[in-house]
Amino acid sequence: MFELSFTLPVEPSLLLLLCGVGLIAGFIDAVVGGGGMLTIPALLSAGLPPHVALGTNKLAATFASSTAAWTYYKKQLFDPIFWRQSFLATGIGAICGTLAVNFVSTELLEKALPLVILATAIYTIFSRFPSEKSLSLPKSGPKLVKKQWLQGGILGFYDGIAGPGTGAFWTVSSMALYKVNILLSSGLAKSMNFTSNFLSLITFVMLGHINWMLGLSMGACLMIGAYLGAHSAIRFGGKFIRPIFVCVVIVMAIKLAIEAW
């Protein structure tokens, strides 16, 4: 427990490649989510065992999600007080999911996941959402609290037990549940992603499943990519986010379908 690995298992040239992947993944993750599609295969290609690759990815992803979440907050596109119930629900869900990972069969989930992710793309293409100029939040009340706990609990649990597509699920479900625009949904998604990433990271640290050298190196590049991605999304709005979102989730669905089927 608390085993720390600082050994660098790759050549400098491969480290530079991994950092480049991290930069691109951070940008994509800040805009629409799905950066793990790039970083996890890259870490596996560096020769890391799967459990260490997942833990190292959580370390790097925490850097990216925290940077993106802070950027949306500073631009007043996320209100942590209003979404405090979502924080609690996501945190509890993530802890439960991480603890359950050794006891729950994910075979059915892996087969169904590509279809669910593809459905989010179709929903985004054909649904109408509030104008980007409208930054109004949903009305407070018991119904809102129930929605927050249901959404946060399910997606937090999913991120703890699996993870692919969590950011996309947060973005689409928030637009559907709360009728907020895509920028507010993205701000909420990145903040909740950070919550579940951080709590899962603590578990991986306790288990010693992290290569700190690679995780910190990629994390720094992910932070830069996340900073650029979040500012681009905020500056250019939904016309910039939607096409990227749809393309990323379709690619994600195809990739997961090939792996599962």
Backbone hydrogen bonds, N-H to C=O, Kabsch-Sander energy under -0.5 kcal/mol:
donor,donor_aa,acceptor,acceptor_aa,energy
2,F,206,M,-1.5
5,S,3,E,-0.5
5,S,210,I,-0.8
6,F,4,L,-0.6
15,L,11,E,-2.3
16,L,12,P,-2.3
17,L,13,S,-1.7
18,L,14,L,-2.7
19,C,15,L,-2.3
20,G,16,L,-2.1
21,V,17,L,-2.4
22,G,18,L,-2.3
23,L,19,C,-2.1
24,I,20,G,-1.9
25,A,21,V,-2.9
26,G,22,G,-2.6
27,F,23,L,-1.7
28,I,24,I,-2.4
29,D,25,A,-2.9
30,A,26,G,-2.0
31,V,27,F,-1.4
32,V,28,I,-2.9
33,G,28,I,-1.4
37,M,34,G,-1.5
38,L,35,G,-1.7
39,T,35,G,-1.9
40,I,36,G,-1.9
42,A,38,L,-1.5
43,L,39,T,-2.4
44,L,40,I,-2.3
45,S,41,P,-2.2
46,A,42,A,-0.9
47,G,44,L,-1.6
48,L,43,L,-1.5
53,A,49,P,-2.7
54,L,50,P,-2.4
55,G,51,H,-1.9
56,T,52,V,-2.9
57,N,53,A,-2.2
58,K,54,L,-2.0
59,L,55,G,-1.8
60,A,56,T,-2.2
61,A,57,N,-3.3
62,T,58,K,-1.9
63,F,59,L,-1.2
64,A,60,A,-1.6
65,S,61,A,-3.0
66,S,62,T,-2.0
67,T,63,F,-1.9
68,A,64,A,-2.5
69,A,65,S,-2.6
70,W,66,S,-2.3
71,T,67,T,-2.0
72,Y,68,A,-2.3
73,Y,69,A,-2.2
74,K,70,W,-2.6
75,K,71,T,-1.6
76,Q,73,Y,-1.9
77,L,72,Y,-3.0
83,W,79,D,-1.8
84,R,81,I,-1.3
87,F,83,W,-1.7
88,L,84,R,-2.0
89,A,85,Q,-2.5
90,T,86,S,-2.7
91,G,87,F,-2.5
92,I,88,L,-2.4
93,G,89,A,-2.5
94,A,90,T,-2.8
95,I,91,G,-2.1
96,C,92,I,-2.4
97,G,93,G,-2.6
98,T,94,A,-2.4
99,L,95,I,-2.2
100,A,96,C,-1.8
101,V,97,G,-0.7
101,V,98,T,-0.6
103,F,100,A,-2.0
104,V,100,A,-1.5
110,E,106,T,-2.7
111,K,107,E,-1.5
112,A,108,L,-2.2
113,L,109,L,-2.4
115,L,112,A,-0.6
116,V,112,A,-1.8
117,I,113,L,-2.7
118,L,114,P,-2.2
119,A,115,L,-2.0
120,T,116,V,-1.4
121,A,117,I,-1.4
122,I,118,L,-2.0
123,Y,119,A,-2.5
124,T,120,T,-2.0
125,I,121,A,-2.1
126,F,122,I,-2.0
127,S,123,Y,-1.6
134,S,131,S,-1.3
135,L,133,K,-0.7
145,V,141,G,-2.0
146,K,142,P,-2.3
147,K,143,K,-2.2
148,Q,144,L,-2.6
149,W,145,V,-2.3
150,L,146,K,-2.4
151,Q,147,K,-2.9
152,G,148,Q,-2.7
153,G,149,W,-2.2
154,I,150,L,-2.1
155,L,151,Q,-2.6
156,G,152,G,-2.3
157,F,153,G,-2.0
158,Y,154,I,-2.5
159,D,155,L,-2.4
160,G,156,G,-1.9
161,I,157,F,-2.1
162,A,158,Y,-2.9
163,G,158,Y,-0.6
166,T,163,G,-2.0
169,F,165,G,-2.6
170,W,166,T,-2.4
171,T,167,G,-2.3
172,V,168,A,-2.5
173,S,169,F,-2.4
174,S,170,W,-2.1
175,M,171,T,-1.7
176,A,172,V,-2.1
177,L,173,S,-2.9
178,Y,174,S,-2.3
179,K,175,M,-1.0
180,V,174,S,-0.6
185,S,181,N,-2.2
186,S,182,I,-2.0
187,G,183,L,-2.3
188,L,184,L,-2.2
189,A,185,S,-2.5
190,K,186,S,-2.5
191,S,187,G,-1.7
192,M,188,L,-2.4
193,N,189,A,-2.3
194,F,190,K,-2.0
195,T,191,S,-1.7
196,S,192,M,-2.3
197,N,193,N,-2.6
198,F,194,F,-2.7
199,L,195,T,-1.9
200,S,196,S,-2.1
201,L,197,N,-2.4
202,I,198,F,-1.9
203,T,199,L,-1.2
204,F,200,S,-2.0
205,V,201,L,-2.6
206,M,202,I,-2.2
207,L,203,T,-1.6
208,G,204,F,-0.8
208,G,205,V,-0.9
209,H,204,F,-2.2
210,I,208,G,-0.6
212,W,5,S,-2.2
212,W,210,I,-0.9
213,M,5,S,-0.7
215,G,211,N,-2.7
216,L,212,W,-2.7
217,S,213,M,-1.9
218,M,214,L,-2.9
219,G,215,G,-2.0
220,A,216,L,-1.9
221,C,217,S,-1.4
222,L,218,M,-2.8
223,M,219,G,-2.2
224,I,220,A,-1.6
225,G,221,C,-2.5
226,A,222,L,-2.9
227,Y,223,M,-2.5
228,L,224,I,-2.3
229,G,225,G,-2.8
230,A,226,A,-2.8
231,H,227,Y,-2.0
232,S,228,L,-2.1
233,A,229,G,-2.6
234,I,230,A,-2.3
235,R,231,H,-2.3
236,F,232,S,-2.7
237,G,233,A,-1.9
239,K,236,F,-0.5
240,F,237,G,-1.3
241,I,237,G,-2.1
242,R,238,G,-2.8
244,I,240,F,-1.0
245,F,241,I,-3.2
246,V,242,R,-2.8
247,C,243,P,-2.3
248,V,244,I,-2.8
249,V,245,F,-2.5
250,I,246,V,-1.9
251,V,247,C,-2.3
252,M,248,V,-2.7
253,A,249,V,-2.4
254,I,250,I,-2.4
255,K,251,V,-2.6
256,L,252,M,-2.6
257,A,253,A,-2.3
258,I,254,I,-2.3
259,E,255,K,-2.0
260,A,256,L,-2.4
261,W,257,A,-2.8
